[in-house]
Amino acid sequence: MKSETALREACKVLSNLCEAAQLGHAKFPAGALAAVEGFVLLHSHKGAALLGFESGHGAAFRVLRRGGGGGAEEGGPEAGGFALSAPVFVKLSKWAVGIQLGYSSVFTLMAFFHGPQLEKLLAGGKQRIVGETSMHSVEGGTGSHASASAASAGGSGGGADVKVISVADSLMVIDLSMYGGSLAVDTDMMDGAYGTGHVVQDVLNGNVEVPEYLKQLTTRVAEGMAKLTAM
């Protein structure tokens, strides 16, 4: 996957979450995301016939500044009051054990409320993600289903609680499972966007400029996140 495609998928995640919130499918307290300091946007595909899998790509951003100004000094564009870092591209691989049957396209936001949590998560290489049991069944047809939960995501140094909001375009007939897996920086995509020798912390801290060909898409992410946090 190319970096442009990953950012388009990130924009799609935000548009689906905003639409779900407007329709009342995704419910969370007003202002619940107002203090977010970092976030990961993931578009993944989930399939199962007893044993489940989920894989996808996305992008992570640090919120460098809110309100006023003209963008981060060397970071991402500012839109809707958000100055974002350049994107860190990530890939997701998950498995599930339980009772499952069906297929879903899943749009997920992982919101971090302490900036160092996101840096610690992504700087340490491949990180464990372990989730609680999820349960839902669909009697037939397709539909959009939303969930909000907390997940543990961390390395050997311990876990960090994050807020997770997801919306699925689902053909999942039944899902009663425990999931786990990993989230990792996509080094190939990062090398393609920034060249070799990049440091994840430098990207997240706004010390690396957004490549010219990614600036418009990064601005769209900032606009979408500003809209979602205002809901």
ChimeraX attribute file (.defattr): number of C-alpha atoms within 10 A of each C-alpha:
attribute: neighborCount
match mode: 1-to-1
recipient: residues
	/A:1	10
	/A:2	12
	/A:3	22
	/A:4	15
	/A:5	13
	/A:6	24
	/A:7	25
	/A:8	18
	/A:9	21
	/A:10	27
	/A:11	26
	/A:12	18
	/A:13	24
	/A:14	25
	/A:15	18
	/A:16	20
	/A:17	25
	/A:18	20
	/A:19	14
	/A:20	19
	/A:21	17
	/A:22	13
	/A:23	10
	/A:24	11
	/A:25	16
	/A:26	20
	/A:27	15
	/A:28	14
	/A:29	7
	/A:30	10
	/A:31	12
	/A:32	13
	/A:33	19
	/A:34	14
	/A:35	14
	/A:36	19
	/A:37	21
	/A:38	23
	/A:39	22
	/A:40	21
	/A:41	28
	/A:42	30
	/A:43	26
	/A:44	22
	/A:45	19
	/A:46	21
	/A:47	21
	/A:48	22
	/A:49	15
	/A:50	17
	/A:51	14
	/A:52	22
	/A:53	19
	/A:54	21
	/A:55	19
	/A:56	21
	/A:57	25
	/A:58	29
	/A:59	25
	/A:60	26
	/A:61	28
	/A:62	30
	/A:63	25
	/A:64	21
	/A:65	16
	/A:66	17
	/A:67	12
	/A:68	12
	/A:69	12
	/A:70	12
	/A:71	20
	/A:72	21
	/A:73	15
	/A:74	16
	/A:75	26
	/A:76	32
	/A:77	25
	/A:78	26
	/A:79	23
	/A:80	17
	/A:81	17
	/A:82	27
	/A:83	28
	/A:84	31
	/A:85	32
	/A:86	30
	/A:87	30
	/A:88	25
	/A:89	28
	/A:90	23
	/A:91	21
	/A:92	22
	/A:93	18
	/A:94	19
	/A:95	19
	/A:96	23
	/A:97	17
	/A:98	17
	/A:99	16
	/A:100	22
	/A:101	18
	/A:102	17
	/A:103	21
	/A:104	22
	/A:105	19
	/A:106	23
	/A:107	26
	/A:108	25
	/A:109	23
	/A:110	22
	/A:111	22
	/A:112	23
	/A:113	17
	/A:114	15
	/A:115	18
	/A:116	15
	/A:117	18
	/A:118	26
	/A:119	20
	/A:120	17
	/A:121	21
	/A:122	23
	/A:123	15
	/A:124	15
	/A:125	15
	/A:126	19
	/A:127	21
	/A:128	21
	/A:129	19
	/A:130	18
	/A:131	17
	/A:132	13
	/A:133	13
	/A:134	13
	/A:135	12
	/A:136	12
	/A:137	13
	/A:138	15
	/A:139	9
	/A:140	9
	/A:141	9
	/A:142	14
	/A:143	12
	/A:144	16
	/A:145	17
	/A:146	19
	/A:147	15
	/A:148	15
	/A:149	13
	/A:150	15
	/A:151	17
	/A:152	18
	/A:153	23
	/A:154	23
	/A:155	19
	/A:156	8
	/A:157	9
	/A:158	9
	/A:159	17
	/A:160	17
	/A:161	15
	/A:162	20
	/A:163	18
	/A:164	18
	/A:165	20
	/A:166	22
	/A:167	25
	/A:168	25
	/A:169	17
	/A:170	19
	/A:171	21
	/A:172	25
	/A:173	18
	/A:174	19
	/A:175	23
	/A:176	17
	/A:177	20
	/A:178	17
	/A:179	19
	/A:180	18
	/A:181	19
	/A:182	19
	/A:183	22
	/A:184	19
	/A:185	24
	/A:186	20
	/A:187	17
	/A:188	14
	/A:189	19
	/A:190	21
	/A:191	13
	/A:192	11
	/A:193	20
	/A:194	17
	/A:195	11
	/A:196	11
	/A:197	8
	/A:198	14
	/A:199	14
	/A:200	19
	/A:201	18
	/A:202	15
	/A:203	23
	/A:204	27
	/A:205	20
	/A:206	23
	/A:207	17
	/A:208	21
	/A:209	19
	/A:210	22
	/A:211	15
	/A:212	8
	/A:213	11
	/A:214	17
	/A:215	16
	/A:216	15
	/A:217	19
	/A:218	27
	/A:219	20
	/A:220	20
	/A:221	29
	/A:222	26
	/A:223	20
	/A:224	23
	/A:225	24
	/A:226	19
	/A:227	15
	/A:228	20
	/A:229	15
	/A:230	13
	/A:231	16
